[in-house]
């Protein structure tokens, strides 16, 4: 009977350890999920506030350079002089 009692105690200990492991696993999963969600949220905000305006500014500069080159190469002397006076 002592062997059976020892086995039952050991089984109880194993069950307690398994319960601890499962609750720990769930909390780790929740932490990972929250971390991923937070990273996505911060990435979206960074893109909206930082990335998008920088890209728009670069595109505007490129477009302005093309317009300036077109005015210089195609434009008459009068147009070039009027842009300098302004």
C-alpha positions as CSV (number, residue, x, y, z in Angstrom):
1,X,0.0,0.0,0.0
2,X,2.9,2.4,0.6
3,X,3.9,2.1,-3.0
4,X,0.4,3.0,-4.1
5,X,0.4,6.0,-1.8
6,X,3.7,7.2,-3.1
7,X,2.5,6.8,-6.7
8,X,-0.6,8.8,-5.9
9,X,1.4,11.6,-4.3
10,X,3.7,11.6,-7.3
11,X,0.8,11.8,-9.6
12,X,-0.6,14.8,-7.7
13,X,2.7,16.5,-7.9
14,X,2.9,15.9,-11.6
15,X,-0.6,17.3,-12.1
16,X,0.3,20.4,-10.1
17,X,3.4,21.0,-12.2
18,X,1.3,20.5,-15.4
19,X,-1.2,23.1,-14.2
20,X,1.6,25.6,-13.6
21,X,3.1,24.9,-17.0
22,X,-0.2,25.4,-18.8
23,X,-1.0,28.7,-17.1
24,X,2.5,29.9,-17.8
25,X,2.2,28.9,-21.4
26,X,-1.0,30.9,-21.8
27,X,0.5,34.0,-20.2
28,X,3.5,33.8,-22.5
29,X,1.2,33.5,-25.5
30,X,-0.8,36.6,-24.3
31,X,2.5,38.5,-23.9
32,X,3.6,37.6,-27.4
33,X,0.2,38.6,-28.8
34,X,0.2,41.9,-27.0
35,X,3.8,42.6,-28.1
36,X,3.0,41.9,-31.8
37,X,-0.1,44.0,-31.7
38,X,1.8,46.9,-30.1
39,X,4.5,46.6,-32.7
40,X,2.0,46.7,-35.5
41,X,0.2,49.7,-33.9
42,X,3.5,51.7,-33.4
43,X,4.6,50.8,-36.9
44,X,1.4,52.2,-38.4
45,X,1.7,55.4,-36.4
46,X,5.3,55.8,-37.4
47,X,4.5,55.3,-41.0
48,X,1.6,57.8,-40.9
49,X,3.5,60.5,-39.0
50,X,7.0,60.1,-40.2
51,X,7.3,57.9,-43.3
52,X,4.4,59.3,-45.4
53,X,5.4,63.0,-45.1
54,X,9.0,62.3,-45.9
55,X,8.1,60.3,-49.0
56,X,5.7,63.1,-50.1
57,X,8.4,65.7,-49.5
58,X,10.9,63.7,-51.6
59,X,8.3,63.3,-54.4
60,X,7.5,67.0,-54.4
61,X,11.2,67.9,-54.7
62,X,11.7,65.5,-57.6
63,X,8.7,66.9,-59.4
64,X,9.9,70.5,-58.8
65,X,13.3,69.6,-60.3
66,X,11.6,68.2,-63.4
67,X,9.5,71.3,-63.7
68,X,12.6,73.5,-63.3
69,X,14.6,71.5,-65.9
70,X,11.6,71.7,-68.3
71,X,11.4,75.5,-67.8
72,X,15.1,75.9,-68.4
73,X,15.4,73.7,-71.5
74,X,12.0,74.5,-73.2
75,X,11.4,78.0,-71.9
76,X,12.3,81.2,-73.7
77,X,14.8,83.7,-72.4
78,X,11.9,85.9,-71.2
79,X,10.5,83.2,-68.9
80,X,14.0,82.6,-67.4
81,X,14.4,86.3,-66.7
82,X,11.0,86.7,-65.2
83,X,11.6,83.9,-62.8
84,X,14.9,85.5,-61.6
85,X,13.1,88.9,-61.0
86,X,10.5,87.3,-58.8
